[in-house]
Every structure is written in C-alpha cells, then in structure tokens.
Amino acid sequence: MSFSSSALTVLSGTIPTVTGLYDGCVVHANFNCYIIAPAASGKGVMTHAKKVAEVIHEKRLRIFKDKYEEYKGRTTKTGD
C-alpha cells in the first residue's frame, strides 16, 4: 500500500496543467501523502516511487533543452 500511495502522490506532481473547479475555486491535482507506521513495516519501498516520475522528468527536460537551444539559435541569428 505504501508504494501505490507514494507513486500516486509523485505522479500527481507530473500533471501541473490538470485543474478542476470546486465550489467556484480552481483546484489542482496534486496529492499529499503522509504515511506513519512503525519501523520495519515496509515504508522504504516509497523511495522507489520517485523512479516512476524520473522517466517523465528526463523526457520533459530533454524537450526543454532542445527547444531552448533552438530558441537561442534563432535569437543569435536575428540579433546579428
């Protein structure tokens, strides 16, 4: 249960553009998760949930860097 709760929490951070309306207010899809349990109860598995989002993060970072390099190339050419 700890892994699935923490994985959902981590994945909720990867969808910042998802919003909804609740009682007239804009709400975002971010979850918070607090897991309290005794020692040696399997909480360490939550560290693996980060790996779920690392793939998404790396892809977005690569896209950003490519677009930034393209932007820099266009601005230096037009600035000459």
C-alpha positions, 0 to 999 in steps of 0.5 A: 500500500505504501508504494501505490500511495507514494507513486500516486502522490509523485505522479500527481506532481507530473500533471501541473496543467490538470485543474478542476473547479470546486465550489467556484475555486480552481483546484489542482491535482496534486496529492499529499501523502503522509504515511506513519507506521512503525519501523520495519513495516515496509515504508522504504519501498516509497523511495522507489516511487520517485523512479516512476516520475524520473522517466517523465522528468528526463523526457520533459527536460530533454524537450526543454533543452532542445527547444531552448537551444533552438530558441537561442539559435534563432535569437543569435541569428536575428540579433546579428 
